[in-house]
């Protein structure tokens, strides 16, 4: 860019010096003013081209400390995407509820493994207005035959396994949501930085035009046109900052951060295009490791356990019983005892009863529960098969989206952004030389704004597409521990 300006300066100087009327009309002073004006424009153009032509990390790092961007971005002490995910996993309320449910499921496993209590029954009978009485103590111990206890424990364990996998799946989805929202917020921050940089450059251009108007070398209309463009870009900046604030609030809500805590981001979108594993390998990993698929398989085994439990409850069961009875019984008559004394007829009788209580599955063999369990098992198998198809589709769709977004971003980077920047510089130079009108320069600048905004959006789309691959394939990069 500097070499191009040097050539143009030489051409201008040679042309002006070769003009016959140059010396007659105060040529030295005119040349000095012209050179000063062009050098000021050169400095503004080089500064703008350097800032807008670098990567996203350099664009953000070179921002003015007084810029509003410092409220949202801190290249050293800000929150990275990995840190945002870790914060969300430890502060998200829904995940906390999932963990509480897992603790409850562990308690149910412990409860299911406990054996039934001994049942004790105590009775006392007393004759009204008499001395006869009867005391009975009975006990019953359920045996839980037919594998009832083991089936109950297995059901509780399968429910715990399913809840653990559901928690892992929710963590996977939350991590992907946080990373996608982080990329969106970072993209809005980049747009704000670009808009502020453009506003600063345009404002410098306005000051140059205003100086020309004061010197009488430019019509006041051009100053008004540039002022309109400055205000339009200032309006764009306000809209960009509003979008940044909304994105930051949504990110706060997603990670569970209160409004009182400061939140600034750090990171860039420079390395969104990286080599990835093949679709086949990613699909194989997803089918093996994805928590939602593991939860579907756990649901399938849970259905099997419930079927086994229903069948065990349809088998014969038994309980051991025992009873001790003390009966005091007498008559109002009297009789002689062994020593020949006359005493009331009264006796105490002790008895012990031991038995077995059988629950015979004659009419109710739990047929309805068994049929329902079989249907639930079939439904769980169908859900698991459909989930596997869904995983294959999601992985393939994520790769297709990433490849398309990466190609678009690369086209922007190689064939659009640099050329648009160069076109803007050429139009600006020719406008300074008088070959182009101010309207031509403003139109080209608006095209450049559109290109730069489209490039940032392409980077964000590529970043989010890569996050989608990591989500679909259950990549360990989602949650770095």
Buried (B, 14 or more C-beta within 10 A) or exposed (E): BEEEBEEBBEEBEEEBEEEEEBEEEEBEEEBEBBBEBBEBBBEBBBBBBEBBBBBBBEBBBEBEEEBBBEBBBBBEEBBEBBBBBBBBBEEBEEBEEBEEBBEEBBEBBEEBEEEEEEEEEEEEEEEEEEEBBBBBBBBBBBBBBBBBBBBBBBBBBBBBBBBBBBBBBBBBBBBBBBBBBBBBBBBBBBBBBBBBBBBBBBBBBBBBBBBBBEEEEBEEEBBEBBBEBBEBBBEBBEEBBEBBBEBBBBBBEBBBBEEEEEBBBBBBBEEBBEEBBEBEEBBBBBBEBBBBBBBBBBBBBBBBBBBBBBBBBBBEBBBBBEBBBBBBBBEEEEEEEEEEEEEEEEEEEEEEEEEEEEBEBEEEBBEEBBEBBBEBBEEBBEBBEEBBEBBBEBBBBBBEBBBEBBEBBBEBBEEBBBEBBBBBBEBBBBBBBEEBBBEBBBEBBBBBBEBBBBBBBBBBBBBBBBBBBBBBBBBEEBBEE
